[in-house]
Amino acid sequence: MLLIHCPYCDEARAEIEFAYAGEAHIARPPDPAALSDEDWTHYLFIRSNPRGRHHERWRHIHGCGRFFNAVRETVSDKFEVTYKAGEPRR
Amino acid sequence: MTRFSAFSLFAKALGGHQSWPEQWPDASPKPAYDAIIVGAGGHGLGASYYLAKKYGITNVAVIEKGWLGGGNTGRNTTIIRSNYLYDESAHLYDHALKLWDGLSQELNYNTMYSKRGVMMLAHNVHDVQSFKRHIHANRLNGVDNEWLTAEQAKEYCPPLSISPNARHPVLGAALQRRGGTARHDTVAWGYARAAAALGVDIIQNCAVTGIRRGADGAVEGVETTRGFIASKRVGVSAAGHSSVIMQMAGLEFPLESYPLQALVSEPVKPVFPCVVMSNSVHAYMSQSDKGELVIGAGTDQYVSYSQRGALHIVEHTLAAICEIFPIFRRMRMLRTWGGIVDVTPDRSPILGKTPVSGLYVNCGWGTGGFKATPGAGDLLAYTMAKDEPHPINAPYNLDRFRTGRLIDEAAAAAVAH
Protein backbone atom coordinates (compact mmCIF):
# COMPACT_ATOMS: atom_id res chain seq x y z
CA MET A 1 0.00 0.00 0.00
CA LEU A 2 1.22 3.46 -0.84
CA LEU A 3 1.91 6.15 1.71
CA ILE A 4 0.71 9.40 0.25
CA HIS A 5 1.52 12.89 1.45
CA CYS A 6 -1.50 15.16 1.22
CA PRO A 7 -0.24 18.69 0.54
CA TYR A 8 -3.32 20.21 2.18
CA CYS A 9 -3.27 18.15 5.38
CA ASP A 10 0.55 18.14 5.24
CA GLU A 11 0.57 14.55 6.43
CA ALA A 12 1.52 11.17 4.93
CA ARG A 13 -1.48 8.84 5.11
CA ALA A 14 -2.30 5.32 3.90
CA GLU A 15 -3.51 4.84 0.33
CA ILE A 16 -6.95 3.64 1.44
CA GLU A 17 -7.75 7.22 2.44
CA PHE A 18 -7.23 8.34 -1.15
CA ALA A 19 -8.87 7.90 -4.52
CA TYR A 20 -6.78 7.93 -7.67
CA ALA A 21 -8.13 10.31 -10.27
CA GLY A 22 -6.13 9.67 -13.42
CA GLU A 23 -3.42 11.56 -15.22
CA ALA A 24 -2.89 15.18 -14.16
CA HIS A 25 -2.67 18.38 -16.18
CA ILE A 26 -5.21 17.36 -18.81
CA ALA A 27 -7.36 20.42 -19.32
CA ARG A 28 -10.80 20.07 -20.83
CA PRO A 29 -10.85 21.97 -24.13
CA PRO A 30 -12.87 25.16 -23.68
CA ASP A 31 -14.78 24.63 -26.92
CA PRO A 32 -15.10 20.89 -27.68
CA ALA A 33 -17.20 21.51 -30.78
CA ALA A 34 -14.31 23.38 -32.37
CA LEU A 35 -11.97 20.40 -32.03
CA SER A 36 -11.12 17.94 -34.77
CA ASP A 37 -12.04 14.31 -34.14
CA GLU A 38 -8.36 13.53 -33.66
CA ASP A 39 -7.89 16.21 -30.99
CA TRP A 40 -11.08 15.18 -29.20
CA THR A 41 -9.97 11.53 -29.24
CA HIS A 42 -6.65 12.61 -27.83
CA TYR A 43 -8.29 14.53 -25.03
CA LEU A 44 -10.73 11.73 -24.17
CA PHE A 45 -8.64 8.61 -24.50
CA ILE A 46 -4.92 9.11 -25.00
CA ARG A 47 -2.86 8.97 -21.84
CA SER A 48 0.91 9.06 -21.51
CA ASN A 49 1.05 5.82 -19.46
CA PRO A 50 4.81 6.20 -18.96
CA ARG A 51 7.21 3.68 -17.55
CA GLY A 52 8.85 6.30 -15.34
CA ARG A 53 7.70 9.69 -14.01
CA HIS A 54 3.94 9.99 -14.00
CA HIS A 55 1.94 13.10 -13.18
CA GLU A 56 -1.33 12.09 -11.59
CA ARG A 57 -4.24 13.37 -9.56
CA TRP A 58 -5.29 12.02 -6.22
CA ARG A 59 -8.17 12.96 -3.98
CA HIS A 60 -7.92 12.76 -0.19
CA ILE A 61 -11.43 11.40 -0.13
CA HIS A 62 -11.44 10.17 3.49
CA GLY A 63 -9.54 13.23 4.72
CA CYS A 64 -9.82 16.78 3.54
CA GLY A 65 -11.65 15.68 0.38
CA ARG A 66 -9.48 17.82 -1.89
CA PHE A 67 -7.81 17.01 -5.19
CA PHE A 68 -4.06 17.40 -5.53
CA ASN A 69 -1.34 16.40 -7.97
CA ALA A 70 1.56 14.02 -7.53
CA VAL A 71 4.62 12.83 -9.41
CA ARG A 72 5.21 9.11 -8.96
CA GLU A 73 7.75 6.76 -10.51
CA THR A 74 5.67 3.95 -12.02
CA VAL A 75 8.24 1.16 -11.71
CA SER A 76 9.12 1.65 -8.03
CA ASP A 77 5.77 3.31 -7.16
CA LYS A 78 7.74 5.89 -5.14
CA PHE A 79 6.29 9.37 -4.88
CA GLU A 80 8.67 12.11 -5.87
CA VAL A 81 6.48 14.99 -4.79
CA THR A 82 2.87 15.93 -4.19
CA TYR A 83 1.61 19.46 -4.75
CA LYS A 84 -1.61 21.42 -4.61
CA ALA A 85 -4.04 21.59 -7.50
CA GLY A 86 -3.43 24.63 -9.68
CA GLU A 87 0.30 24.74 -9.05
CA PRO A 88 2.51 24.38 -12.12
CA ARG A 89 3.57 20.97 -13.37
CA ARG A 90 6.65 19.73 -11.51
CA MET B 1 11.37 -32.90 -31.65
CA THR B 2 10.18 -36.15 -30.13
CA ARG B 3 6.45 -36.55 -30.46
CA PHE B 4 4.75 -37.13 -27.13
CA SER B 5 2.80 -40.37 -27.06
CA ALA B 6 2.19 -43.19 -24.64
CA PHE B 7 4.87 -45.14 -26.49
CA SER B 8 7.51 -42.37 -26.36
CA LEU B 9 6.81 -41.78 -22.68
CA PHE B 10 7.23 -45.48 -22.00
CA ALA B 11 10.41 -45.71 -24.07
CA LYS B 12 11.97 -42.68 -22.36
CA ALA B 13 10.91 -43.99 -18.95
CA LEU B 14 13.04 -47.07 -19.57
CA GLY B 15 16.01 -44.72 -19.89
CA GLY B 16 15.08 -42.89 -16.70
CA HIS B 17 13.80 -39.91 -18.72
CA GLN B 18 17.40 -38.83 -19.35
CA SER B 19 17.26 -38.73 -23.14
CA TRP B 20 14.51 -36.16 -23.82
CA PRO B 21 15.75 -33.58 -26.31
CA GLU B 22 15.27 -29.87 -25.61
CA GLN B 23 11.76 -28.80 -26.51
CA TRP B 24 12.82 -25.69 -28.37
CA PRO B 25 16.26 -24.26 -29.04
CA ASP B 26 17.31 -21.00 -27.38
CA ALA B 27 17.85 -19.09 -30.62
CA SER B 28 20.16 -16.15 -31.28
CA PRO B 29 18.88 -13.39 -33.53
CA LYS B 30 19.52 -13.60 -37.26
CA PRO B 31 20.01 -10.32 -39.17
CA ALA B 32 16.58 -10.44 -40.80
CA TYR B 33 13.23 -12.20 -40.66
CA ASP B 34 10.03 -12.23 -42.71
CA ALA B 35 8.10 -11.39 -39.55
CA ILE B 36 8.92 -10.48 -35.96
CA ILE B 37 6.63 -10.85 -32.97
CA VAL B 38 7.48 -8.77 -29.91
CA GLY B 39 6.56 -10.65 -26.74
CA ALA B 40 6.84 -14.38 -26.13
CA GLY B 41 3.70 -14.87 -24.11
CA GLY B 42 0.89 -17.18 -25.14
CA HIS B 43 -0.53 -14.62 -27.60
CA GLY B 44 2.80 -13.90 -29.31
CA LEU B 45 3.93 -17.50 -29.47
CA GLY B 46 0.49 -18.47 -30.71
CA ALA B 47 0.74 -15.88 -33.49
CA SER B 48 4.16 -17.23 -34.53
CA TYR B 49 2.79 -20.77 -34.59
CA TYR B 50 -0.20 -19.85 -36.76
CA LEU B 51 1.99 -17.74 -39.07
CA ALA B 52 4.12 -20.79 -39.71
CA LYS B 53 1.37 -23.40 -39.66
CA LYS B 54 -1.49 -21.71 -41.50
CA TYR B 55 0.23 -19.10 -43.66
CA GLY B 56 3.56 -20.75 -44.42
CA ILE B 57 5.62 -17.86 -43.01
CA THR B 58 8.25 -19.79 -41.09
CA ASN B 59 11.13 -17.29 -41.08
CA VAL B 60 9.74 -15.71 -37.92
CA ALA B 61 11.35 -14.50 -34.70
CA VAL B 62 9.60 -14.10 -31.37
CA ILE B 63 11.53 -11.59 -29.26
CA GLU B 64 11.13 -11.59 -25.51
CA LYS B 65 12.59 -9.17 -22.96
CA GLY B 66 12.55 -11.70 -20.13
CA TRP B 67 11.80 -15.37 -20.35
CA LEU B 68 9.14 -17.17 -22.33
CA GLY B 69 5.71 -17.09 -20.71
CA GLY B 70 7.04 -15.07 -17.77
CA GLY B 71 4.64 -12.15 -18.10
CA ASN B 72 0.90 -12.28 -17.77
CA THR B 73 0.77 -15.74 -19.35
CA GLY B 74 2.38 -17.07 -16.19
CA ARG B 75 0.54 -14.77 -13.82
CA ASN B 76 -3.16 -15.07 -14.64
CA THR B 77 -5.88 -17.19 -13.07
CA THR B 78 -6.38 -19.32 -16.22
CA ILE B 79 -10.10 -18.76 -16.63
CA ILE B 80 -11.57 -19.51 -20.06
CA ARG B 81 -15.06 -18.40 -21.11
CA SER B 82 -16.81 -16.59 -23.95
CA ASN B 83 -20.09 -15.35 -22.46
CA TYR B 84 -19.66 -11.74 -23.50
CA LEU B 85 -22.55 -9.42 -24.26
CA TYR B 86 -21.85 -7.81 -27.62
CA ASP B 87 -21.81 -9.58 -30.98
CA GLU B 88 -18.22 -8.55 -31.71
CA SER B 89 -17.07 -9.89 -28.34
CA ALA B 90 -19.03 -13.12 -28.61
CA HIS B 91 -17.44 -13.79 -32.01
CA LEU B 92 -13.95 -12.97 -30.80
CA TYR B 93 -13.97 -14.91 -27.55
CA ASP B 94 -15.92 -17.84 -28.94
CA HIS B 95 -13.41 -18.09 -31.78
CA ALA B 96 -10.76 -18.56 -29.09
CA LEU B 97 -12.91 -21.01 -27.15
CA LYS B 98 -13.33 -23.17 -30.25
CA LEU B 99 -9.57 -23.21 -30.73
CA TRP B 100 -9.04 -24.28 -27.11
CA ASP B 101 -10.97 -27.39 -28.08
CA GLY B 102 -8.46 -29.69 -29.69
CA LEU B 103 -5.48 -27.45 -28.93
CA SER B 104 -3.74 -30.16 -26.91
CA GLN B 105 -4.06 -32.55 -29.85
CA GLU B 106 -2.99 -29.96 -32.38
CA LEU B 107 0.12 -28.98 -30.42
CA ASN B 108 0.81 -32.51 -29.16
CA TYR B 109 1.10 -30.87 -25.76
CA ASN B 110 -1.30 -31.26 -22.88
CA THR B 111 -2.72 -27.80 -22.14
CA MET B 112 -4.91 -29.36 -19.44
CA TYR B 113 -7.97 -27.53 -20.76
CA SER B 114 -10.77 -28.53 -18.48
CA LYS B 115 -14.37 -27.61 -19.30
CA ARG B 116 -15.45 -27.52 -15.70
CA GLY B 117 -17.88 -24.64 -16.18
CA VAL B 118 -17.69 -20.97 -15.28
CA MET B 119 -20.41 -19.79 -12.94
CA MET B 120 -21.05 -16.10 -12.36
CA LEU B 121 -23.00 -15.31 -9.22
CA ALA B 122 -25.84 -12.81 -9.09
CA HIS B 123 -26.10 -11.07 -5.74
CA ASN B 124 -28.78 -8.50 -6.41
CA VAL B 125 -31.65 -7.72 -8.76
CA HIS B 126 -29.41 -5.76 -11.07
CA ASP B 127 -27.05 -8.73 -11.41
CA VAL B 128 -29.99 -11.03 -12.17
CA GLN B 129 -31.30 -8.76 -14.92
CA SER B 130 -27.88 -8.13 -16.37
CA PHE B 131 -26.90 -11.82 -16.42
CA LYS B 132 -30.20 -12.84 -17.99
CA ARG B 133 -29.65 -10.25 -20.68
CA HIS B 134 -26.19 -11.71 -21.25
CA ILE B 135 -27.63 -15.23 -21.45
CA HIS B 136 -30.15 -14.21 -24.12
CA ALA B 137 -27.54 -12.28 -26.09
CA ASN B 138 -25.18 -15.26 -25.88
CA ARG B 139 -27.87 -17.64 -27.13
CA LEU B 140 -28.49 -15.47 -30.18
CA ASN B 141 -24.79 -15.71 -30.92
CA GLY B 142 -24.67 -19.47 -30.42
CA VAL B 143 -22.69 -19.18 -27.21
CA ASP B 144 -23.86 -21.46 -24.42
CA ASN B 145 -24.84 -19.79 -21.15
CA GLU B 146 -27.66 -20.77 -18.87
CA TRP B 147 -29.46 -19.49 -15.83
CA LEU B 148 -29.28 -21.43 -12.55
CA THR B 149 -31.37 -20.85 -9.47
CA ALA B 150 -29.49 -20.51 -6.20
CA GLU B 151 -30.26 -24.16 -5.38
CA GLN B 152 -28.99 -25.32 -8.77
CA ALA B 153 -25.85 -23.22 -8.28
CA LYS B 154 -25.30 -24.85 -4.90
CA GLU B 155 -25.72 -28.25 -6.50
CA TYR B 156 -23.17 -27.40 -9.16
CA CYS B 157 -20.71 -25.97 -6.65
CA PRO B 158 -21.33 -27.43 -3.16
CA PRO B 159 -18.90 -25.16 -1.22
CA LEU B 160 -21.09 -22.19 -2.14
CA SER B 161 -23.11 -20.60 0.65
CA ILE B 162 -26.64 -19.72 -0.48
CA SER B 163 -27.95 -18.80 2.94
CA PRO B 164 -30.49 -15.98 2.60
CA ASN B 165 -28.86 -14.37 5.59
CA ALA B 166 -25.47 -14.19 3.90
CA ARG B 167 -23.82 -10.84 3.48
CA HIS B 168 -23.73 -11.46 -0.27
CA PRO B 169 -26.91 -13.48 -0.93
CA VAL B 170 -26.88 -15.65 -4.07
CA LEU B 171 -30.01 -15.01 -6.12
CA GLY B 172 -28.92 -17.24 -8.97
CA ALA B 173 -26.06 -17.68 -11.38
CA ALA B 174 -25.13 -17.72 -15.04
CA LEU B 175 -23.28 -20.87 -16.04
CA GLN B 176 -21.21 -21.38 -19.16
CA ARG B 177 -20.52 -25.11 -19.20
CA ARG B 178 -17.93 -24.90 -21.97
CA GLY B 179 -15.91 -22.47 -19.86
CA GLY B 180 -13.21 -23.68 -17.55
CA THR B 181 -9.50 -23.54 -17.00
CA ALA B 182 -6.25 -24.58 -18.66
CA ARG B 183 -2.71 -24.85 -17.38
CA HIS B 184 -1.31 -21.41 -18.27
CA ASP B 185 2.37 -22.35 -18.68
CA THR B 186 1.68 -25.27 -20.95
CA VAL B 187 -0.07 -23.02 -23.44
CA ALA B 188 3.09 -20.96 -23.88
CA TRP B 189 5.30 -24.05 -23.85
CA GLY B 190 3.09 -25.93 -26.28
CA TYR B 191 3.00 -23.08 -28.77
CA ALA B 192 6.76 -22.51 -28.36
CA ARG B 193 7.57 -26.14 -29.01
CA ALA B 194 5.24 -26.43 -31.99
CA ALA B 195 6.39 -23.11 -33.49
CA ALA B 196 10.08 -23.92 -33.04
CA ALA B 197 9.50 -27.25 -34.78
CA LEU B 198 8.18 -25.29 -37.77
CA GLY B 199 11.30 -23.10 -37.86
CA VAL B 200 10.36 -20.14 -35.65
CA ASP B 201 13.23 -18.61 -33.65
CA ILE B 202 12.38 -17.88 -30.02
CA ILE B 203 14.81 -15.27 -28.72
CA GLN B 204 14.70 -14.66 -24.99
CA ASN B 205 16.52 -12.04 -22.90
CA CYS B 206 16.32 -9.64 -25.82
CA ALA B 207 14.51 -6.39 -25.07
CA VAL B 208 13.22 -4.20 -27.88
CA THR B 209 14.68 -0.72 -27.49
CA GLY B 210 13.39 0.90 -30.66
CA ILE B 211 11.36 0.41 -33.82
CA ARG B 212 13.15 1.55 -36.97
CA ARG B 213 11.05 3.16 -39.66
CA GLY B 214 12.15 4.01 -43.18
CA ALA B 215 11.79 7.25 -45.12
CA ASP B 216 8.30 6.19 -46.21
CA GLY B 217 7.35 5.62 -42.57
CA ALA B 218 7.07 1.86 -42.93
CA VAL B 219 8.67 -0.49 -40.44
CA GLU B 220 12.17 -1.71 -41.27
CA GLY B 221 12.90 -3.67 -38.14
CA VAL B 222 13.50 -3.47 -34.40
CA GLU B 223 16.45 -2.28 -32.35
CA THR B 224 17.13 -4.65 -29.51
CA THR B 225 19.63 -5.13 -26.71
CA ARG B 226 21.18 -7.79 -28.97
CA GLY B 227 21.40 -5.59 -32.05
CA PHE B 228 19.21 -4.53 -34.96
CA ILE B 229 16.91 -7.16 -36.46
CA ALA B 230 15.36 -6.35 -39.82
CA SER B 231 11.81 -7.21 -40.79
CA LYS B 232 9.10 -5.53 -42.80
CA ARG B 233 6.41 -7.01 -40.57
CA VAL B 234 6.43 -6.49 -36.82
CA GLY B 235 3.63 -7.63 -34.54
CA VAL B 236 3.57 -6.25 -31.01
CA SER B 237 1.99 -8.44 -28.37
CA ALA B 238 3.55 -6.98 -25.25
CA ALA B 239 0.63 -6.78 -22.78
CA GLY B 240 1.29 -4.18 -20.08
CA HIS B 241 4.20 -2.68 -21.99
CA SER B 242 2.36 -2.30 -25.31
CA SER B 243 2.04 1.47 -25.04
CA VAL B 244 5.79 1.76 -24.29
CA ILE B 245 6.63 -0.21 -27.45
CA MET B 246 4.14 1.72 -29.56
CA GLN B 247 5.71 4.99 -28.45
CA MET B 248 8.98 3.72 -29.95
CA ALA B 249 7.18 3.83 -33.29
CA GLY B 250 5.83 7.28 -32.54
CA LEU B 251 2.29 6.10 -31.82
CA GLU B 252 0.14 7.09 -28.88
CA PHE B 253 -2.27 4.42 -27.73
CA PRO B 254 -5.37 4.67 -25.55
CA LEU B 255 -3.92 2.35 -22.93
CA GLU B 256 -3.24 2.55 -19.24
CA SER B 257 -1.31 -0.13 -17.35
CA TYR B 258 -2.41 -1.29 -13.94
CA PRO B 259 -1.22 -3.97 -11.52
CA LEU B 260 -3.58 -6.93 -11.23
CA GLN B 261 -3.06 -9.40 -8.42
CA ALA B 262 -3.75 -13.07 -7.92
CA LEU B 263 -3.02 -15.52 -5.14
CA VAL B 264 -3.08 -19.23 -4.38
CA SER B 265 -3.75 -21.18 -1.22
CA GLU B 266 -1.98 -24.19 0.12
CA PRO B 267 -2.91 -27.29 -1.92
CA VAL B 268 -5.85 -29.34 -0.68
CA LYS B 269 -7.78 -32.32 -2.00
CA PRO B 270 -10.31 -31.71 -4.79
CA VAL B 271 -13.07 -29.68 -3.20
CA PHE B 272 -13.99 -27.02 -5.74
CA PRO B 273 -15.43 -28.40 -9.00
CA CYS B 274 -15.75 -25.33 -11.22
CA VAL B 275 -14.83 -21.68 -11.66
CA VAL B 276 -16.91 -19.21 -9.69
CA MET B 277 -16.88 -15.50 -10.35
CA SER B 278 -18.62 -12.85 -8.39
CA ASN B 279 -18.26 -9.54 -10.12
CA SER B 280 -20.16 -7.35 -7.75
CA VAL B 281 -18.19 -8.41 -4.68
CA HIS B 282 -14.94 -8.69 -6.53
CA ALA B 283 -13.90 -12.31 -6.20
CA TYR B 284 -13.22 -15.24 -8.45
CA MET B 285 -11.84 -18.64 -7.74
CA SER B 286 -11.08 -22.09 -9.07
CA GLN B 287 -8.97 -25.04 -7.92
CA SER B 288 -5.90 -26.06 -9.85
CA ASP B 289 -5.07 -29.68 -10.56
CA LYS B 290 -2.29 -29.30 -8.00
CA GLY B 291 -4.99 -28.58 -5.43
CA GLU B 292 -4.35 -24.90 -4.80
CA LEU B 293 -7.29 -22.55 -4.75
CA VAL B 294 -6.52 -19.97 -7.43
CA ILE B 295 -8.00 -16.61 -6.56
CA GLY B 296 -8.10 -13.48 -8.64
CA ALA B 297 -8.17 -10.05 -7.06
CA GLY B 298 -8.84 -6.67 -8.57
CA THR B 299 -6.61 -4.08 -10.16
CA ASP B 300 -4.91 -1.40 -8.15
CA GLN B 301 -6.32 2.03 -8.80
CA TYR B 302 -3.18 3.67 -10.16
CA VAL B 303 -0.99 3.29 -13.26
CA SER B 304 2.07 1.19 -12.51
CA TYR B 305 4.66 -1.14 -14.00
CA SER B 306 5.79 -2.50 -10.64
CA GLN B 307 4.29 -6.01 -11.08
CA ARG B 308 3.09 -5.96 -7.51
CA GLY B 309 -0.02 -4.61 -5.88
CA ALA B 310 -1.25 -3.51 -2.51
CA LEU B 311 -2.39 -5.80 0.26
CA HIS B 312 -5.73 -4.10 0.83
CA ILE B 313 -6.83 -5.22 -2.65
CA VAL B 314 -6.15 -8.85 -1.73
CA GLU B 315 -7.80 -8.41 1.65
CA HIS B 316 -10.95 -7.10 0.01
CA THR B 317 -11.11 -10.14 -2.28
CA LEU B 318 -10.48 -12.63 0.50
CA ALA B 319 -13.16 -11.01 2.65
CA ALA B 320 -15.66 -11.70 -0.15
CA ILE B 321 -14.37 -15.27 -0.64
CA CYS B 322 -14.79 -15.99 3.07
CA GLU B 323 -18.38 -14.74 2.97
CA ILE B 324 -19.38 -16.68 -0.15
CA PHE B 325 -17.46 -19.85 0.73
CA PRO B 326 -17.37 -20.09 4.54
CA ILE B 327 -15.69 -23.51 4.16
CA PHE B 328 -12.45 -21.73 3.17
CA ARG B 329 -12.24 -19.35 6.10
CA ARG B 330 -9.27 -21.12 7.64
CA MET B 331 -7.38 -21.81 4.40
CA ARG B 332 -3.87 -20.42 4.36
CA MET B 333 -2.64 -18.53 1.36
CA LEU B 334 0.74 -19.46 -0.07
CA ARG B 335 1.67 -16.83 -2.61
CA THR B 336 0.45 -13.58 -4.08
CA TRP B 337 1.83 -11.87 -7.15
CA GLY B 338 0.98 -9.17 -9.61
CA GLY B 339 1.07 -8.62 -13.34
CA ILE B 340 0.69 -5.47 -15.39
CA VAL B 341 -2.45 -5.32 -17.50
CA ASP B 342 -3.03 -2.84 -20.31
CA VAL B 343 -6.56 -1.50 -20.15
CA THR B 344 -8.40 0.31 -22.95
CA PRO B 345 -11.17 2.85 -22.35
CA ASP B 346 -13.85 0.38 -23.55
CA ARG B 347 -12.28 -2.74 -21.96
CA SER B 348 -11.98 -4.42 -25.35
CA PRO B 349 -8.68 -5.25 -27.01
CA ILE B 350 -7.01 -3.50 -29.92
CA LEU B 351 -6.07 -6.17 -32.45
CA GLY B 352 -5.10 -5.31 -35.99
CA LYS B 353 -3.16 -2.87 -38.11
CA THR B 354 -1.71 0.41 -36.88
CA PRO B 355 -1.21 3.72 -38.68
CA VAL B 356 2.39 2.60 -39.32
CA SER B 357 2.73 0.35 -42.36
CA GLY B 358 4.05 -3.08 -41.40
CA LEU B 359 3.36 -2.61 -37.70
CA TYR B 360 0.60 -4.73 -36.16
CA VAL B 361 -0.68 -4.78 -32.63
CA ASN B 362 -2.41 -7.10 -30.22
CA CYS B 363 -2.96 -5.29 -26.94
CA GLY B 364 -5.50 -3.92 -24.51
CA TRP B 365 -6.70 -7.27 -23.24
CA GLY B 366 -6.82 -5.83 -19.76
CA THR B 367 -7.70 -8.31 -17.06
CA GLY B 368 -8.97 -11.02 -19.41
CA GLY B 369 -6.46 -11.97 -22.08
CA PHE B 370 -5.66 -15.55 -21.17
CA LYS B 371 -8.95 -16.98 -22.39
CA ALA B 372 -8.33 -15.43 -25.80
CA THR B 373 -4.81 -16.81 -26.24
CA PRO B 374 -5.37 -19.12 -29.23
CA GLY B 375 -7.84 -16.75 -30.87
CA ALA B 376 -5.64 -13.68 -30.47
CA GLY B 377 -2.64 -15.57 -31.82
CA ASP B 378 -4.62 -16.84 -34.79
CA LEU B 379 -6.08 -13.43 -35.65
CA LEU B 380 -2.78 -11.58 -35.25
CA ALA B 381 -1.18 -14.13 -37.58
CA TYR B 382 -3.98 -13.67 -40.11
CA THR B 383 -3.69 -9.88 -39.96
CA MET B 384 0.10 -10.00 -40.39
CA ALA B 385 -0.02 -12.54 -43.21
CA LYS B 386 -2.74 -10.80 -45.23
CA ASP B 387 -2.03 -7.21 -44.18
CA GLU B 388 -5.72 -6.86 -43.40
CA PRO B 389 -7.77 -7.84 -40.39
CA HIS B 390 -9.94 -10.93 -40.26
CA PRO B 391 -13.68 -10.10 -40.08
CA ILE B 392 -13.61 -11.22 -36.43
CA ASN B 393 -10.97 -8.71 -35.37
CA ALA B 394 -11.86 -5.95 -37.83
CA PRO B 395 -14.05 -4.15 -35.24
CA TYR B 396 -11.13 -4.15 -32.79
CA ASN B 397 -9.26 -1.42 -34.63
CA LEU B 398 -7.57 1.62 -33.18
CA ASP B 399 -9.83 3.93 -35.15
CA ARG B 400 -12.89 3.05 -33.07
CA PHE B 401 -11.78 5.56 -30.46
CA ARG B 402 -12.04 8.29 -33.10
CA THR B 403 -15.25 7.12 -34.76
CA GLY B 404 -16.92 6.35 -31.45
CA ARG B 405 -17.77 2.79 -32.47
CA LEU B 406 -16.58 1.42 -29.13
CA ILE B 407 -17.13 -2.15 -27.95
CA ASP B 408 -18.01 -1.14 -24.44
CA GLU B 409 -17.84 -4.55 -22.88
CA ALA B 410 -18.47 -4.45 -19.16
CA ALA B 411 -18.28 -8.25 -19.13
CA ALA B 412 -14.68 -8.02 -20.27
CA ALA B 413 -13.81 -7.31 -16.70
CA ALA B 414 -14.02 -10.35 -14.52
CA VAL B 415 -13.52 -7.77 -11.83
CA ALA B 416 -14.76 -4.21 -11.73
CA HIS B 417 -12.17 -1.75 -12.93
Interface residues (C-beta under 8 A of the other chain):
Chain A: M1 L2 E15 I16 A19 Y20 E23 D37 E38 T41 H42 L44 F45 I46 R47 N49 P50 R51 H54 E56 R72 T74 V75 S76 D77
Chain B: H241 S243 V244 E252 F253 P254 L255 E256 S257 Q301 Y302 V303 S304 Y305 S306 A310 L311 H312 P345 F401 R402 T403
